[in-house]
Amino acid sequence: MPILSVFFGIIVRMWHDDHPPPHIHVEYQGFEALVVIRTGEVSEGRLPRKAAAIVKEWCLTHQQELLANWTHAERFEPMERIAGADQDD
């Protein structure tokens, strides 16, 4: 599963040809969660409160890039890396 971004120890991945709705897979210190791209909310699994807040803000900030990657993933095309929250201005 390709890594899209890594920041503050949070790893963000996306599967090729995954099930809807568009989402990302997030790992942080042994926690795993699916996060819906359009809302930034955890839909499955669990993240610590602070990590979930960082991921939500990052997800909403980079929503268009994430949705573009989702389209690439559906077509089995290469996905683009996305700047992490630690590199956002």
C-alpha positions as CSV (number, residue, x, y, z in Angstrom):
1,M,0.0,0.0,0.0
2,P,1.7,3.3,-1.1
3,I,2.6,5.8,1.5
4,L,1.2,9.3,0.7
5,S,2.7,11.2,3.6
6,V,4.5,10.9,6.9
7,F,4.4,13.6,9.6
8,F,4.7,13.7,13.4
9,G,5.1,9.8,13.3
10,I,1.7,9.5,11.5
11,I,1.8,7.3,8.4
12,V,-0.8,8.0,5.7
13,R,-1.5,5.3,3.0
14,M,-4.0,4.5,0.3
15,W,-4.8,1.2,-1.3
16,H,-5.2,0.8,-5.1
17,D,-8.8,-0.1,-6.0
18,D,-10.1,0.2,-2.4
19,H,-13.8,0.3,-1.4
20,P,-15.8,3.5,-1.2
21,P,-16.2,6.1,0.3
22,P,-12.8,7.7,-0.6
23,H,-10.6,7.3,2.5
24,I,-7.1,7.0,3.8
25,H,-5.4,4.4,6.1
26,V,-3.6,6.0,9.0
27,E,-1.2,4.5,11.4
28,Y,0.2,6.1,14.6
29,Q,2.0,4.4,17.5
30,G,0.2,1.1,17.1
31,F,-3.2,2.7,16.3
32,E,-4.8,2.2,13.0
33,A,-7.8,3.9,11.5
34,L,-9.7,4.6,8.2
35,V,-10.3,8.3,7.7
36,V,-12.9,9.6,5.3
37,I,-11.3,12.2,2.9
38,R,-14.4,14.4,2.6
39,T,-14.9,14.9,6.3
40,G,-11.5,14.0,7.9
41,E,-13.4,11.8,10.4
42,V,-12.3,8.4,11.6
43,S,-14.8,5.8,10.2
44,E,-13.1,2.7,11.4
45,G,-10.5,1.9,14.0
46,R,-9.1,4.5,16.5
47,L,-6.5,7.2,16.8
48,P,-5.5,9.2,19.9
49,R,-7.5,12.4,20.1
50,K,-4.5,14.7,19.3
51,A,-3.4,12.6,16.3
52,A,-7.0,12.4,15.0
53,A,-7.3,16.2,15.2
54,I,-4.0,16.7,13.3
55,V,-5.0,14.1,10.6
56,K,-8.5,15.7,10.2
57,E,-7.0,19.2,9.7
58,W,-4.3,17.8,7.3
59,C,-7.0,15.8,5.4
60,L,-9.2,18.8,4.9
61,T,-6.3,21.0,3.8
62,H,-5.1,18.4,1.3
63,Q,-8.6,17.1,0.2
64,Q,-8.2,17.8,-3.5
65,E,-4.8,16.1,-3.6
66,L,-6.2,13.1,-1.7
67,L,-9.2,12.9,-4.0
68,A,-6.9,13.1,-7.1
69,N,-4.9,10.2,-5.6
70,W,-8.1,8.3,-5.0
71,T,-8.9,8.6,-8.7
72,H,-5.4,7.4,-9.6
73,A,-5.8,4.5,-7.2
74,E,-9.1,3.4,-8.8
75,R,-7.2,3.3,-12.2
76,F,-4.2,1.5,-10.7
77,E,-2.1,4.6,-11.6
78,P,0.9,5.9,-9.5
79,M,-0.1,8.2,-6.7
80,E,1.6,11.4,-5.7
81,R,3.2,12.1,-2.3
82,I,1.6,14.9,-0.3
83,A,3.4,17.3,2.1
84,G,3.0,16.4,5.7
85,A,1.4,18.6,8.4
86,D,4.8,19.4,9.7
87,Q,5.6,21.0,6.3
88,D,2.4,23.0,5.9
89,D,2.5,26.7,6.2
